[in-house]
């Protein structure tokens, strides 16, 4: 399975973007700036965490409204 999640600077889960089996290859995921309930989140720093098999990557994102 592939997990892609967005966290705030306090480490709280903001939104689960992907939680599914994915074929190998290049994929695109778009975050609409909303939380799991569909409400827009504030401007600021967020972290995107990808986990797939033995691989785990975290990247910073800056959301500006």
Backbone bond lengths (Angstrom), bond angles and torsions (degrees), N, CA, C in turn:
res aa  C-N    CA-C-N  psi(-1)  N-CA   C-N-CA  omega(-1)  CA-C   N-CA-C  phi
1 X - - - 1.451 - - 1.527 110.56 -
2 X 1.303 114.91 152.40 1.459 122.61 175.18 1.523 107.93 -111.07
3 X 1.326 115.70 132.74 1.463 121.89 175.69 1.520 108.22 -117.63
4 X 1.320 117.22 129.07 1.459 121.67 170.74 1.517 106.47 -130.41
5 X 1.330 114.89 118.86 1.462 120.36 -176.01 1.526 110.12 -130.96
6 X 1.315 115.36 152.59 1.461 122.08 176.21 1.527 107.81 -111.16
7 X 1.343 115.87 131.60 1.459 122.80 178.83 1.520 109.95 -121.75
8 X 1.332 116.35 152.59 1.460 119.81 173.65 1.527 109.12 -86.65
9 X 1.333 116.97 179.87 1.466 120.33 -175.85 1.526 112.84 -67.94
10 X 1.315 117.68 -16.54 1.470 121.05 176.39 1.517 112.53 -89.82
11 X 1.328 116.90 0.97 1.455 120.92 178.50 1.509 114.71 87.02
12 X 1.324 117.15 7.60 1.469 120.57 179.66 1.521 109.91 -82.71
13 X 1.319 115.40 138.55 1.459 120.50 177.63 1.523 109.48 -65.96
14 X 1.325 115.92 126.52 1.460 122.15 177.36 1.521 109.83 -96.50
15 X 1.345 115.98 -47.38 1.461 119.38 -178.34 1.522 110.63 -159.37
16 X 1.316 115.97 140.35 1.462 122.93 171.65 1.527 106.27 -91.57
17 X 1.322 116.87 115.92 1.462 120.35 -178.71 1.521 112.49 -89.33
18 X 1.330 116.43 -39.97 1.469 121.02 -178.96 1.519 108.40 -141.56
19 X 1.313 116.39 135.20 1.464 122.94 170.85 1.519 105.74 -150.25
20 X 1.331 115.01 81.35 1.464 119.67 -173.80 1.520 109.92 -161.91
21 X 1.311 115.08 162.28 1.459 120.46 171.67 1.522 107.97 -71.39
22 X 1.327 116.19 138.94 1.467 121.39 -179.77 1.521 108.64 -131.16
23 X 1.309 116.32 141.03 1.455 120.60 172.02 1.521 108.92 -69.24
24 X 1.328 116.40 152.41 1.459 120.50 176.03 1.525 109.12 -61.18
25 X 1.312 115.80 148.20 1.461 120.07 178.51 1.510 111.40 132.62
26 X 1.302 114.86 -171.73 1.464 122.23 -177.72 1.520 109.97 -91.55
27 X 1.319 115.44 132.67 1.461 121.55 179.90 1.526 108.83 -133.40
28 X 1.310 116.53 157.80 1.461 122.14 178.05 1.520 109.29 -122.86
29 X 1.323 115.45 135.02 1.460 121.92 176.52 1.521 107.31 -127.95
30 X 1.323 116.73 134.17 1.460 121.41 179.07 1.523 108.82 -116.53
31 X 1.332 115.55 129.57 1.462 121.17 173.87 1.522 107.94 -99.04
32 X 1.301 116.73 127.47 1.462 121.94 -176.81 1.526 113.74 -85.05
33 X 1.321 118.41 5.23 1.457 121.55 179.30 1.516 113.67 80.68
34 X 1.319 116.36 13.60 1.466 121.07 179.90 1.528 109.67 -107.62
35 X 1.331 115.00 157.95 1.459 119.74 175.75 1.526 109.93 -84.75
36 X 1.317 116.48 -174.85 1.460 121.28 -178.20 1.517 114.10 -62.50
37 X 1.327 117.10 -21.80 1.463 121.60 178.67 1.515 113.34 -93.01
38 X 1.345 116.24 2.02 1.456 120.38 179.00 1.516 115.16 88.90
39 X 1.337 116.98 2.54 1.465 120.41 179.78 1.523 110.51 -87.86
40 X 1.332 118.16 139.98 1.468 120.12 179.38 1.530 110.87 -65.33
41 X 1.325 116.07 139.31 1.459 120.95 177.94 1.525 109.32 -92.29
42 X 1.312 116.28 164.37 1.462 122.35 -178.97 1.519 111.16 -73.60
43 X 1.334 114.96 157.95 1.462 120.32 170.95 1.520 108.59 -58.87
44 X 1.321 116.57 148.76 1.456 120.13 177.53 1.511 112.13 149.83
45 X 1.337 114.48 -171.14 1.453 122.40 -178.21 1.524 109.95 -88.48
46 X 1.315 115.63 135.02 1.458 122.69 176.35 1.519 107.97 -134.34
47 X 1.313 116.04 163.97 1.455 121.61 179.90 1.516 109.42 -124.19
48 X 1.313 115.42 133.73 1.459 121.95 176.13 1.523 107.10 -103.62
49 X 1.308 116.71 124.18 1.467 122.54 -178.24 1.516 109.09 -115.51
50 X 1.336 116.65 122.44 1.455 122.99 177.05 1.521 108.43 -111.78
51 X 1.320 116.67 130.74 1.461 122.18 175.25 1.520 108.12 -130.02
52 X 1.326 115.55 126.27 1.467 121.47 179.40 1.521 107.88 -149.50
53 X 1.314 116.35 113.15 1.460 119.74 -178.51 1.518 110.22 60.33
54 X 1.339 116.26 -125.94 1.462 121.58 179.76 1.524 112.60 -88.27
55 X 1.310 117.82 3.22 1.461 122.25 -176.02 1.520 110.92 -101.27
56 X 1.319 115.49 135.30 1.465 121.28 174.41 1.526 107.89 -140.27
57 X 1.327 116.74 125.97 1.464 122.60 179.99 1.518 109.39 -130.24
58 X 1.318 115.85 140.92 1.461 121.24 174.60 1.519 108.12 -126.80
59 X 1.330 116.44 132.95 1.464 122.21 179.76 1.521 109.57 -130.57
60 X 1.339 115.57 143.02 1.458 121.36 176.20 1.521 109.94 -78.97
61 X 1.331 115.23 145.95 1.465 121.55 174.83 1.521 107.40 -134.88
62 X 1.309 116.95 140.50 1.456 121.66 175.92 1.520 107.96 -112.00
63 X 1.316 115.94 118.63 1.463 121.52 178.48 1.525 108.11 -99.31
64 X 1.333 115.77 121.73 1.458 121.69 179.16 1.513 107.88 -119.45
65 X 1.303 116.69 123.50 1.469 121.34 179.48 1.506 110.44 -102.46
